[in-house]
Amino acid sequence: MTEETRRPRRAPAPGERKLDAERSRRLLLDAAMEEFAAKGYAGARVQDIADRAGVNKQLINYYFGGKQGLYRELGRSWQELEAAINDPAVGLDEVVARYLRHAFDDPRGTRLSAWRGLTEDPPADRPPTEREDLSELERRQAEGELADDLDPAAVMMVMMASVAAPVVLPQMVHRVYGLSPDSPEFRERYTEQLRRIVRHLAGCRHTGRAEPDEEP
């Protein structure tokens, strides 16, 4: 027996255990996002998530209480990120551009949202009667960033669809622009045009221009 084999194994310190736990949770969340985005909630298997993360599948139950808890944790992570993106201090066009940049850089969330809308298989993460909070858009409308005759609910739907379009309709990007949705040229052109479109939503209130049938 060598000196190394006779030496007792050192138990990990509390700080090391905490780092291992955080690493395992991070690996599982990233692997779950990959699987859910590729297959939807129903199609993603716990074993495949664990294999992708390189950990024992029992850790999914241990850390998240199962597949549904893992899915809900991804939702909470998105809410934290969204709070940083949707900054009330910047213009609405910049907010939309930030959402778009995130969709370009990490399209997995947009793909997962598309799966959810098409299959309706993921568990509901909010009561069916709970509506989307439109208070921020209503505030921006009161301050002149949206024309008075626009419905904030419709504006939100249009902005969400515009951000998702390059991810969920890549073939249309090729047909309309003649460019790859992953190309820097498309990203630059589309982002700038989406900014312009959002700024136009203010109408004459924000731009200071008269309506066509009004006197200058």
Secondary structure as GFF3:
##gff-version 3
##sequence-region A 1 216
A	DSSP	alpha_helix	3	6	.	.	.	ID=ss1
A	DSSP	alpha_helix	14	43	.	.	.	ID=ss2
A	DSSP	alpha_helix	46	53	.	.	.	ID=ss3
A	DSSP	alpha_helix	58	64	.	.	.	ID=ss4
A	DSSP	alpha_helix	67	85	.	.	.	ID=ss5
A	DSSP	alpha_helix	92	105	.	.	.	ID=ss6
A	DSSP	alpha_helix	108	119	.	.	.	ID=ss7
A	DSSP	alpha_helix	135	142	.	.	.	ID=ss8
A	DSSP	alpha_helix	152	168	.	.	.	ID=ss9
A	DSSP	alpha_helix	170	177	.	.	.	ID=ss10
A	DSSP	alpha_helix	184	200	.	.	.	ID=ss11
A	DSSP	alpha_helix	203	207	.	.	.	ID=ss12
###
